Amino acid sequence: MAFSLRPYQKKALTVISNDLKTQKNVLLHGIVGCGKTLMFCRLIERYYNISNKQFLLLMHKQELIQQTYKTFIEQTNIPASNISICCAALNRKEINKRVTIGSIQTFINHVDFYYGCDLLIIDEAHLIQIGTGSQYDQVIDMLRAKTPNMRIFGCTSTPHRLNSGYIYGDRCKPGTINLFSKINHKITYAELRDSKPNYLMPLIGQVAFENQLITDLEGVDKNGDYALEQLGMVMTKPIHIGTAVQAIKEYTEEYKHICVFACTIDHAERLKDAINEVFPDQATTVHSKLTAIERAANMAAWKNGRKRIITSVNILVEGFDFPPLDCLIMVRPTESTGLFLQAIGRVLRTSEGKKKALLVDLTTNTKKFGTDLDNMKVIIPKTASEQGKKKNEKYCPECDEKVHIIVRICPKCGFEWTVEENEKIIAKQMPELKKILFQKKEPEKLFPDIPPTWHDVYDIKASIHISKQNKNKLGKISLFYDAGAQDIYSGYGDPFVNVWLCMPDFYEGYAVEKAKSTWAQFTDAPFPENIDEFMVASDCGDIAKPTKILLDHNEKWPKIKEINFDHFDDSDIPF
């Protein structure tokens, strides 16, 4: 039986449907677990039933294709006879139905024979790279040549790439070309966590902020993310393997389904063996070197509870969905915001009987990216992709062979560097962990519990502000006020508070709509179409000075709660 769409899903599809009418490329940013697959399947169903349009869905993993096909069959009225699958890994290469689901790797070899589509949906849209000759780049160009008016709907939980920054607008590495101009709609973690009922779990964490790993990672090369082979050598040190086992022992007793996210296959295997030494027969593993039967058997043992702990490399990141997963042990350091967020997303889903969701982060990831899942730090590169690559070399004392600093055994003569004694100590190796909540940090309250107060405004000044982040210009109206008894900002000059207005020449959407309503408070003059018109209106005296403002002083800087202009009509004057 088909599920009814949740309110936030209905809202998202309304926005996307409206934007597709006028925009060729639209982007949905939805937190992991919001149900993107169901949403784009239902969107296609809506168009399928009222038109003869053609639809193509592209993704990069066979598991995602299987999941999407299953959703079409179970959650829409589109018959299976009208759905093609084009994926070599699934032994199917069909492209002749109204709805085609394909892997980008297979479809690119058949795009010449495909008659074209009216709507192209790309899951995990952060993988699209335009102007690089990539597979998506080639396919999009060829499809647009067949159907110039083709619409593209991109979906992603992580709208950024490690080596180039955000995948929309100009918040990216210089020279990068983005397919999407903006995020058309965003579904946040906070929205789904705080809804009634909860659609995602509140996430608690035990997080290491200072430990031996920080020093060890300084010796690992980076070309975007850490070099995996070197990273694996660091993370398989006895001190770090032991730390993971100790964390499981100390923090996970009440959790039923635990996943340990490893760096490499060797790392995952060593973790499994070390865990089983302390917790006999409780751990299994899943990775690409196992046969399909072994992977399925190990996964089944973990899912049905015969094994409480599973170690994994990348298989449990994108597209994996097992809602009962209630504890993630993070032992893979990364420079990728997207990889970290995708991993966390696996533990956020709700499930019957699931009471908690725990992240034990033994890496530097949380310190690096933050705890607000809706606004995690994304680094936008400014130089070549080779930036930050270090030379970390040492020489073998026996044969003088030059090797990477992390290597333990010389590949030329077999000399073995000794393991530091502190790496063998298990009892005192556990780093100090802090218990945290993954949520947006509340503003710092320097002066708590002060009620909002009214202040007289004695001057007003309009100017142009240039954003340090993206160099966009916006209007600024500074209101200078009499602080009186609430002069808690003495030492900062004359007290003032700013009102910001985003003009259409640099901004769009909600920011401009908000600016329009703010502008209407200050003047009856037409809303400026650009920043220059804003300054002309200011110079002509069109902006009125308020008489009073109500300010909240509980944050670092005062915040306007209400503006009073005390405008009078002549008919109200009694003389």
C-alpha positions in Angstrom: 0.0 0.0 0.0 1.4 3.4 -1.0 2.4 5.8 1.8 0.8 9.2 2.0 3.3 12.0 1.6 4.3 13.8 4.7 3.5 17.6 4.9 7.1 18.7 4.3 7.3 16.4 1.3 4.1 17.8 -0.2 5.5 21.3 0.3 8.8 20.4 -1.3 7.1 19.0 -4.4 4.8 22.0 -4.7 7.9 24.3 -4.8 9.8 22.1 -7.2 6.8 21.7 -9.6 6.3 25.5 -9.7 10.0 26.2 -10.3 10.2 23.6 -13.1 7.6 25.6 -15.1 10.1 28.5 -15.5 13.6 27.0 -14.7 15.5 24.4 -16.6 17.6 23.2 -13.7 16.2 22.9 -10.1 17.8 21.6 -7.0 16.4 20.0 -3.8 18.6 19.9 -0.7 17.1 17.4 1.7 18.7 16.1 4.9 19.6 12.4 4.8 16.4 10.4 5.6 13.9 12.9 4.4 12.6 10.5 1.7 14.0 12.0 -1.5 13.5 8.8 -3.5 9.8 8.7 -2.7 9.4 12.4 -3.6 10.9 12.2 -7.0 9.0 9.0 -7.8 5.8 10.7 -6.9 6.7 13.7 -8.9 7.2 11.5 -12.0 3.9 9.8 -11.2 2.1 13.1 -11.2 3.4 14.1 -14.7 3.1 10.5 -16.0 -0.6 10.4 -15.4 -1.4 13.7 -17.1 1.0 13.7 -20.1 2.9 11.6 -22.5 6.3 12.9 -21.3 9.4 10.8 -21.1 11.4 10.5 -17.8 15.0 9.5 -17.1 16.5 8.9 -13.6 20.3 8.6 -13.3 22.3 7.5 -10.3 25.7 5.9 -9.6 25.0 2.8 -7.6 23.1 -0.4 -8.3 21.7 -0.3 -4.8 20.1 3.1 -5.5 18.6 1.8 -8.8 17.1 -1.2 -7.0 15.7 1.1 -4.3 14.2 3.5 -6.8 12.6 0.7 -8.9 11.1 -0.8 -5.7 9.7 2.5 -4.8 8.0 3.0 -8.2 6.4 -0.5 -8.0 5.3 -0.2 -4.3 4.5 3.5 -4.1 3.2 4.6 -7.5 0.6 3.5 -10.0 3.2 3.4 -12.9 3.1 -0.2 -14.2 6.4 -2.2 -14.3 5.9 -2.7 -18.0 6.6 1.0 -18.6 9.8 1.1 -16.5 13.2 0.4 -18.1 16.4 -0.4 -16.2 19.8 0.4 -17.7 22.5 -1.0 -15.4 25.2 -3.5 -16.4 25.7 -4.6 -12.8 22.0 -5.7 -12.8 22.4 -7.4 -16.2 19.8 -5.0 -17.8 20.4 -2.5 -20.5 16.9 -1.3 -21.5 16.2 2.3 -22.6 12.9 2.0 -24.5 10.2 2.7 -21.9 8.6 6.0 -20.7 10.4 5.8 -17.4 14.1 4.7 -17.5 16.2 4.2 -14.4 19.9 3.9 -15.1 23.4 4.0 -13.8 25.4 6.9 -15.3 28.3 4.4 -16.0 26.0 2.2 -18.2 23.7 4.8 -19.6 26.5 6.8 -21.2 27.3 3.9 -23.5 23.7 3.8 -24.7 22.8 7.5 -24.8 23.2 7.7 -28.6 20.3 5.2 -29.0 18.1 6.9 -26.4 15.3 9.1 -27.9 15.5 11.7 -25.2 13.5 12.8 -22.2 11.5 15.7 -20.9 12.5 15.4 -17.3 15.9 14.2 -16.1 16.2 13.4 -12.4 19.7 13.0 -11.0 20.1 11.5 -7.5 23.2 12.5 -5.5 23.4 15.6 -7.6 26.7 16.7 -5.9 28.4 14.2 -8.3 27.6 16.4 -11.3 30.7 18.3 -12.7 30.0 20.6 -15.6 32.7 21.6 -18.1 35.0 18.8 -17.1 34.2 16.2 -19.7 32.8 13.9 -16.9 30.1 11.3 -17.7 27.3 13.5 -16.4 28.7 16.4 -18.4 28.6 14.4 -21.6 25.2 12.9 -21.0 23.5 16.2 -20.2 25.0 17.8 -23.3 23.7 15.0 -25.5 20.3 14.9 -23.9 19.9 18.7 -24.2 20.8 18.4 -27.9 17.9 15.9 -28.3 15.4 17.8 -26.2 16.5 21.5 -25.8 13.7 22.2 -23.3 14.5 19.3 -21.1 14.2 20.0 -17.4 16.8 18.7 -14.8 15.8 18.0 -11.2 18.8 17.4 -8.9 18.4 15.9 -5.4 21.2 15.7 -2.8 21.7 15.7 1.0 25.1 17.3 0.6 25.1 20.1 -2.0 28.9 20.5 -2.0 32.0 18.7 -3.3 35.3 18.3 -1.6 37.5 19.8 -4.2 35.3 22.6 -5.5 32.8 23.8 -2.8 29.1 24.3 -3.2 27.4 22.9 -6.3 25.1 25.9 -6.9 25.7 29.6 -7.5 29.2 31.0 -7.3 30.1 29.6 -3.8 32.7 27.4 -5.3 36.4 27.2 -6.3 37.3 29.8 -9.0 36.8 28.4 -12.4 34.2 25.9 -11.4 31.0 25.8 -13.4 27.8 24.9 -11.5 24.7 23.4 -13.2 22.4 24.9 -10.5 22.0 28.6 -9.8 20.5 28.1 -6.4 18.9 25.7 -3.9 15.2 25.8 -4.9 14.0 24.1 -1.7 15.7 22.8 1.5 14.4 20.3 4.0 16.4 20.6 7.3 17.3 18.2 10.0 15.9 20.5 12.7 12.6 20.6 10.9 12.3 16.8 10.8 13.7 16.2 14.3 11.4 18.7 16.0 8.2 17.8 14.1 5.4 15.9 15.8 5.8 13.0 15.3 9.6 13.0 14.9 10.7 12.1 11.4 14.3 11.9 12.4 16.0 11.0 15.7 17.6 13.6 18.0 21.4 12.8 17.8 23.6 12.7 20.9 27.4 12.4 20.7 30.4 11.4 22.6 33.1 13.4 20.8 36.9 13.6 21.0 38.3 17.1 20.6 41.9 16.5 21.6 43.8 13.3 21.2 46.8 11.5 19.8 45.2 11.2 16.4 45.6 15.0 15.7 49.4 14.5 15.7 49.3 11.3 13.7 47.2 12.9 10.9 49.8 15.6 10.3 51.8 13.0 8.5 49.1 11.9 6.1 49.1 13.4 2.6 46.0 15.1 1.3 44.8 15.7 -2.2 41.3 16.9 -1.2 40.7 14.1 1.3 43.3 12.0 3.1 45.3 9.5 1.1 43.4 6.3 2.1 46.4 3.9 2.1 48.3 6.2 4.5 45.3 6.9 6.5 44.7 3.2 6.9 48.3 2.8 8.2 47.6 5.4 10.9 44.3 4.1 12.0 45.5 0.5 12.3 48.0 1.5 14.9 47.3 -0.4 18.1 46.5 2.8 20.0 43.6 3.7 17.6 42.3 0.1 17.2 42.3 -0.1 21.0 40.6 3.2 21.4 37.7 2.0 19.2 37.3 -1.2 21.3 37.4 0.8 24.5 34.8 3.2 23.2 32.4 0.3 22.4 32.9 -1.1 25.8 32.4 2.2 27.6 29.5 3.8 25.7 27.5 1.3 23.7 26.1 -1.2 26.2 22.5 -0.2 25.7 22.7 -0.1 21.9 21.5 -3.0 19.7 22.9 -2.2 16.2 26.3 -0.7 16.1 28.3 0.3 13.0 32.0 1.1 13.1 32.9 3.2 10.1 36.5 2.3 9.0 39.0 3.7 6.5 40.1 0.6 4.5 39.4 -3.1 4.2 42.4 -4.0 6.3 41.2 -1.5 9.0 37.7 -3.0 9.0 39.1 -6.5 9.3 41.5 -5.6 12.2 38.7 -3.8 14.0 36.4 -6.8 13.7 39.1 -9.1 15.1 40.0 -6.7 18.0 36.3 -6.3 18.9 35.7 -10.1 18.9 38.7 -10.5 21.3 36.8 -8.4 23.9 33.2 -9.2 22.8 33.4 -12.8 21.5 31.4 -13.5 18.3 29.6 -10.1 18.5 31.3 -8.4 15.4 31.2 -9.0 11.7 32.3 -7.0 8.7 31.1 -6.0 5.2 33.4 -4.8 2.4 34.0 -5.1 -1.3 36.5 -8.0 -1.1 33.9 -10.3 0.3 31.8 -12.4 -2.1 28.2 -11.3 -2.6 27.1 -14.3 -0.6 29.5 -13.4 2.3 28.4 -9.8 2.3 24.7 -10.8 2.3 25.2 -13.3 5.1 27.2 -10.9 7.3 24.7 -8.1 6.7 21.8 -10.5 7.6 23.5 -11.6 10.8 23.9 -8.0 11.9 20.4 -6.9 10.9 18.7 -9.8 12.7 20.7 -9.3 15.8 22.9 -12.4 15.8 25.8 -9.9 15.5 25.6 -6.6 17.4 28.5 -4.9 15.7 29.5 -4.5 12.1 32.6 -2.8 10.7 32.4 -1.3 7.2 34.2 0.9 4.7 32.0 2.8 2.2 29.1 0.3 1.7 27.1 1.8 4.5 27.3 5.4 3.4 25.3 6.6 0.4 22.0 4.9 -0.2 22.2 2.4 2.7 19.0 2.4 4.7 18.6 0.4 8.0 16.5 2.4 10.4 17.2 0.3 13.5 20.9 1.4 13.4 21.2 3.3 16.6 25.0 3.8 17.2 27.7 4.9 14.8 31.4 4.6 15.9 33.3 7.0 13.6 37.0 6.0 13.2 37.5 7.4 9.7 38.9 10.9 9.7 37.9 12.9 6.6 38.2 16.3 5.0 34.9 15.8 3.3 31.8 17.5 4.9 29.6 15.4 2.6 31.2 12.0 3.6 30.8 12.8 7.3 27.2 14.0 6.9 26.3 10.9 4.8 27.7 8.6 7.5 25.8 10.4 10.3 22.6 10.2 8.3 22.6 6.4 8.6 21.9 6.6 12.3 19.2 9.4 12.2 16.3 7.4 10.9 13.4 6.5 13.2 12.4 2.9 13.9 10.0 1.1 16.2 11.6 0.6 19.6 14.5 2.8 18.8 15.0 5.2 21.7 18.3 6.9 21.0 20.8 7.7 18.3 24.4 8.0 19.3 27.5 9.1 17.4 30.9 8.2 19.1 33.4 10.3 17.1 36.9 9.3 17.8 38.3 11.4 15.0 38.8 15.1 14.4 35.6 15.3 12.2 33.2 17.0 14.6 35.7 19.5 15.7 36.3 20.3 12.0 32.7 20.5 10.7 30.7 21.5 13.7 27.5 20.1 15.4 24.8 21.9 13.4 23.8 19.3 10.8 22.0 21.9 8.7 25.0 24.2 8.5 28.1 22.1 8.6 31.4 23.9 7.6 32.3 23.5 4.0 35.7 24.6 2.8 35.7 26.3 -0.6 39.1 25.8 -2.2 40.9 28.8 -3.6 43.9 27.2 -5.2 44.8 24.1 -7.2 43.6 20.7 -6.0 47.2 19.9 -5.0 47.0 22.5 -2.2 47.9 21.3 1.2 49.9 18.3 -0.1 52.8 17.8 2.2 56.2 16.0 1.8 56.4 13.7 4.8 59.4 11.5 4.2 62.0 9.6 6.1 64.9 7.4 5.2 65.5 3.8 6.2 68.6 3.5 8.5 69.6 0.2 6.9 69.4 0.9 3.1 68.8 4.6 2.9 65.5 4.0 1.0 63.2 7.1 1.0 59.7 6.2 2.2 56.6 8.0 3.6 56.8 8.8 7.3 54.0 6.5 8.2 55.6 3.3 6.6 56.6 0.8 9.3 58.4 -1.8 7.2 60.9 -0.7 4.5 59.8 -2.1 1.1 63.4 -2.5 -0.1 65.3 -4.2 2.8 62.5 -5.2 5.3 63.7 -3.0 8.1 60.9 -2.5 10.7 60.6 0.6 12.7 59.7 -0.1 16.4 56.2 0.7 17.6 56.2 3.5 20.2 55.5 2.1 23.7 52.6 4.4 24.3 50.9 2.8 21.3 50.8 -0.5 23.2 49.1 0.9 26.2 45.4 0.1 26.2 44.3 1.2 29.7 45.1 4.9 29.3 44.7 5.4 25.5 41.0 6.5 25.5 40.8 10.2 24.7 38.6 12.4 26.8 35.2 12.6 25.2 32.6 15.3 25.5 28.9 14.7 25.5 27.2 17.0 23.0 23.9 17.5 21.1 24.0 17.8 17.4 21.9 20.9 16.9 22.3 24.6 16.0 24.1 26.5 18.7 22.1 29.2 20.5 23.5 32.7 20.3 25.8 33.7 23.1 24.0 35.5 25.8 26.3 38.0 27.5 23.5 39.7 29.4 20.9 37.1 30.1 17.3 37.7 31.1 17.2 41.4 30.3 13.7 42.2 29.0 13.3 44.0 25.7 13.5 47.8 26.1 12.4 50.8 24.0 14.9 53.4 22.9 14.6 56.8 21.2 16.1 57.0 17.7 18.0 60.2 17.1 19.7 59.6 13.8 19.5 57.4 10.7 22.1 56.7 8.0 21.9 54.6 4.8 24.9 53.0 3.2 26.1 50.1 1.0 27.6 47.0 2.7 29.8 44.6 0.8 29.7 41.0 2.1 33.1 39.6 3.0 32.0 36.1 2.1 30.7 36.6 -1.5 31.3 40.3 -2.3 27.5 40.8 -2.8 26.2 44.3 -2.1 23.2 45.0 0.2 21.5 48.0 1.6 22.2 49.0 5.2 20.1 51.4 7.3 21.9 52.2 10.6 19.6 53.4 13.4 21.4 55.4 16.1 19.6 55.3 19.5 19.8 56.6 23.0 21.0 53.7 25.1 20.0 55.3 28.4 20.2 53.0 31.4 20.8 50.0 29.1 24.1 51.3 27.8 25.7 47.8 28.1 27.7 48.4 24.9 29.7 51.4 26.2 33.2 51.4 24.6 31.8 50.5 21.1 31.1 54.1 20.2 27.6 55.6 19.7 25.0 52.8 20.1 23.4 51.8 16.8 21.7 48.8 15.2 21.6 47.8 11.5 18.7 46.9 9.2 19.7 44.9 6.2 18.0 45.0 2.8 18.8 42.5 -0.1 18.2 44.0 -3.5 17.3 42.0 -6.7 20.5 42.8 -8.4 22.4 40.6 -5.9 19.8 38.4 -4.2 16.5 36.6 -5.0 13.7 34.7 -3.3 12.9 35.0 0.4 15.8 37.5 1.0 14.3 40.0 -1.5 10.7 39.5 -0.2 11.8 40.2 3.3 13.6 43.3 2.1 10.4 44.5 0.4 8.4 44.3 3.7 11.1 46.0 5.6 11.3 48.8 3.0 7.6 49.4 3.3 8.0 50.2 7.0 10.5 53.0 6.2 8.9 54.6 3.1 6.0 54.7 0.6 8.5 55.0 -2.3 8.8 52.1 -4.8 11.0 49.3 -3.8 14.5 49.7 -5.3 15.4 47.3 -8.1 19.1 47.6 -7.4 21.6 48.9 -4.9 22.1 52.2 -6.8 18.4 53.0 -6.6 18.5 52.3 -2.9 21.2 55.0 -2.5 19.3 57.4 -4.7 16.2 57.0 -2.5 18.3 57.5 0.6 19.9 60.7 -0.8 16.4 62.0 -1.8 15.3 61.7 1.8 12.7 59.0 1.1 13.7 56.9 4.1 11.9 58.0 7.2 13.5 58.0 10.7 11.7 55.9 13.3 10.9 57.5 16.6 11.6 54.4 18.8 12.9 50.9 18.5 12.4 47.9 20.8 15.6 46.0 21.3 16.5 42.6 22.8 19.8 42.8 24.6 20.2 39.2 25.5 22.6 38.3 22.6 26.1 39.6 21.7 24.6 42.5 19.8 21.2 44.1 20.2 18.4 42.7 18.0 15.4 44.7 16.8 12.1 43.4 18.0 9.8 46.2 16.8 10.1 49.6 15.1 7.8 52.5 15.9 7.4 55.4 13.4 4.5 57.2 15.1 3.1 58.3 11.7 0.1 60.7 12.0 -2.5 61.6 9.5 -3.4 65.3 9.3 -7.0 64.6 10.1 -5.9 63.3 13.5 -4.5 66.7 14.6 -7.1 68.4 16.8 -6.5 72.0 15.7 
